[in-house]
Each structure stands twice: as structure tokens, then as C-alpha cells.
Amino acid sequence: MPVEEQVHHTPEDAGDTASAAEAGQLIVTHVSRFLTPEQAVARASTRFDSPVDYAAPGATFSIPPSATREL
């Protein structure tokens, strides 16, 4: 049986990616049906020391100009 390709990050993967990118905040947008949003945020927070939030339906987030940087 072939190994399935992983197409989504786990919460821990998302936290690792945000840490590696030196992000100021992580917003969790897609949550597995096997987790609650609160569980996903808690798990991502174990790998990322800055704020982690869940993008609940209708939620809005502002990115201040000072948070952007040139690559």
C-alpha cells in the first residue's frame, strides 16, 4: 500500500514553521476534524513562543506596517 502524501501541517509543524520564519504571530486557519481549535492552538503553542490564535469564521486580524519586512 502506498504511503499517503501529507498535504497539511500538523499544529506542531505550523509552530515549527512560524518559529523558523521568526514570525510575530501564528494564526491557525485549518483544523483537523479530530481536534478542536483550542487543541490545535495549544499544540502549535508548544513549538512557537509568540502569540497563536485561531481564525474563527468571521474573525479579522490586522497586520501593522511595522510587522512587515523585506526579504
C-alpha positions in Angstrom: 0.0 0.0 0.0 1.5 3.4 -1.0 2.3 5.9 1.7 -0.1 8.9 1.5 1.5 12.3 1.0 0.9 14.7 3.9 -0.8 17.8 2.5 -1.5 19.8 5.7 0.7 20.8 8.5 0.1 19.5 12.0 -0.3 22.2 14.6 3.3 21.3 15.7 4.5 21.7 12.1 2.8 25.1 11.9 4.5 26.2 15.1 7.9 25.0 13.8 7.4 26.8 10.5 6.4 30.0 12.3 9.4 29.8 14.6 11.8 29.2 11.7 10.3 32.2 9.9 10.7 34.3 13.0 7.0 35.3 12.7 5.5 37.6 15.3 2.2 35.7 15.4 0.7 32.4 14.1 -2.9 32.3 13.0 -4.2 28.7 12.7 -6.7 28.5 9.8 -7.4 24.8 9.1 -8.0 22.4 11.9 -8.4 18.7 11.5 -11.8 17.3 12.3 -10.0 15.2 15.0 -9.1 18.4 17.0 -10.9 21.3 18.5 -9.5 24.8 17.6 -8.4 25.1 21.2 -6.4 21.9 21.0 -4.8 23.0 17.7 -3.7 26.3 19.2 -2.4 24.7 22.3 -0.4 22.2 20.3 1.1 24.9 18.0 2.0 26.9 21.1 4.3 24.1 22.3 6.5 24.9 19.3 6.1 28.7 18.9 6.7 31.2 21.6 4.8 34.2 20.2 1.0 34.5 20.1 -1.0 31.8 18.5 -4.6 32.5 17.5 -7.4 30.6 15.7 -9.1 32.2 12.6 -12.7 31.5 13.6 -15.3 32.2 11.0 -15.7 36.0 10.7 -12.5 36.8 12.7 -10.4 39.6 11.4 -6.7 40.3 12.1 -4.7 43.4 11.4 -1.0 43.3 10.4 0.7 46.5 11.4 3.1 48.0 8.9 5.9 47.6 11.4 5.4 43.8 11.3 6.4 43.6 7.6 9.9 43.2 6.4 11.6 42.9 3.1 13.1 39.5 2.2 
